[in-house]
Amino acid sequence: MRSFRQMINGILRRLMPASYAWPAVDIRLGDRQLHLVGSIHMGTQDMQPLPPKLLRLLQQADSLIVEADITTGASPFVQTDEQPPLAERLDRAELAQLRKLCDELNLSIELFDTLPAWQIALMLQAQQAQQLGLRPDYGIDYQLLMAAKRWRKPVRELEGPEVQLALLKGLPNEGLALLLDTLTHWHTNARLLQTMISWWLDAPQQQQPTSLPSTFSNVLNDMLMSQRNLRWRDTLSQLPAGRYVVAVGALHLYGKDNLPELLRRA
């Protein structure tokens, strides 16, 4: 039978959920305790070192869970199938828009000519992040992974690089919609990145996550966000008893079919 103190603590947790100086939410699934962290895969120098309280939570956890262990050196930019020239895949307006963006980024469009559309999109997004001062070694999941390995903490993957690459290769038309969304929402995506950075540099509870703009079409949002959240919910629901720090892309914590809400309903 539960003690009076346990009962009161349970009531307090429901009335006054823990708040953190970073985007995060705590979820309890029976005898499994999850600290879900809204990660940014590339960060600014000001985002390191990680908050001491977060590092303590990691030290106390049984393992760290990430989308993929990015410290292994696996890259989606290798061994891709050669595609028809861009002039055959994009209409004149789309090609002109891409050419204009390449000029702004001081990139040669010929570099992309026979690459899959999803790869072009990711390379452009990475270039945009770098322009905003973001670097992979300041990314939240990278820093968590390095800390976990320093403390010999077990690491689990929700997907792994191979699964993520298969997902990208499985997008319709070699990910053409992802490239077009990247071009269409270029400036919106930059503002979104700056907003997510502020969640780590400022108090995230003062933000309004439900009003975040979407930079994905409905089809892409379903494949890259909703369906993955559902798979991750199933994986996390089957963990053995214990405490876990779970780092996923920050946008997976908010919006329709977000991961915390799916876990609460599990």
Rosetta blueprint (number, residue, H / E / L):
1 M L
2 R L
3 S L
4 F H
5 R H
6 Q H
7 M H
8 I H
9 N H
10 G H
11 I H
12 L H
13 R H
14 R H
15 L H
16 M L
17 P L
18 A L
19 S L
20 Y L
21 A L
22 W L
23 P L
24 A E
25 V E
26 D E
27 I E
28 R E
29 L E
30 G L
31 D L
32 R E
33 Q E
34 L E
35 H E
36 L E
37 V E
38 G E
39 S E
40 I L
41 H L
42 M L
43 G E
44 T L
45 Q H
46 D H
47 M H
48 Q L
49 P L
50 L L
51 P L
52 P H
53 K H
54 L H
55 L H
56 R H
57 L H
58 L H
59 Q H
60 Q H
61 A L
62 D L
63 S E
64 L E
65 I E
66 V E
67 E L
68 A L
69 D L
70 I H
71 T H
72 T H
73 G L
74 A L
75 S L
76 P L
77 F L
78 V L
79 Q L
80 T L
81 D L
82 E L
83 Q L
84 P L
85 P L
86 L H
87 A H
88 E H
89 R H
90 L L
91 D L
92 R H
93 A H
94 E H
95 L H
96 A H
97 Q H
98 L H
99 R H
100 K H
101 L H
102 C H
103 D H
104 E H
105 L L
106 N L
107 L L
108 S L
109 I H
110 E H
111 L H
112 F H
113 D L
114 T L
115 L L
116 P L
117 A H
118 W H
119 Q H
120 I H
121 A H
122 L H
123 M H
124 L H
125 Q H
126 A H
127 Q H
128 Q H
129 A H
130 Q H
131 Q H
132 L L
133 G L
134 L L
135 R E
136 P H
137 D H
138 Y H
139 G L
140 I H
141 D H
142 Y H
143 Q H
144 L H
145 L H
146 M H
147 A H
148 A H
149 K H
150 R H
151 W L
152 R L
153 K L
154 P L
155 V E
156 R E
157 E E
158 L L
159 E L
160 G L
161 P H
162 E H
163 V H
164 Q H
165 L H
166 A H
167 L H
168 L H
169 K H
170 G L
171 L L
172 P H
173 N H
174 E H
175 G H
176 L H
177 A H
178 L H
179 L H
180 L H
181 D H
182 T H
183 L H
184 T H
185 H L
186 W H
187 H H
188 T H
189 N H
190 A H
191 R H
192 L H
193 L H
194 Q H
195 T H
196 M H
197 I H
198 S H
199 W H
200 W H
201 L H
202 D L
203 A L
204 P H
205 Q H
206 Q H
207 Q L
208 Q L
209 P H
210 T H
211 S H
212 L L
213 P L
214 S L
215 T L
216 F L
217 S L
218 N H
219 V H
220 L H
221 N H
222 D H
223 M H
224 L H
225 M H
226 S H
227 Q H
228 R H
229 N H
230 L H
231 R H
232 W H
233 R H
234 D H
235 T H
236 L H
237 S H
238 Q L
239 L L
240 P L
241 A L
242 G E
243 R E
244 Y E
245 V E
246 V E
247 A E
248 V E
249 G E
250 A H
251 L H
252 H H
253 L H
254 Y L
255 G L
256 K L
257 D L
258 N L
259 L H
260 P H
261 E H
262 L H
263 L H
264 R H
265 R L
266 A L
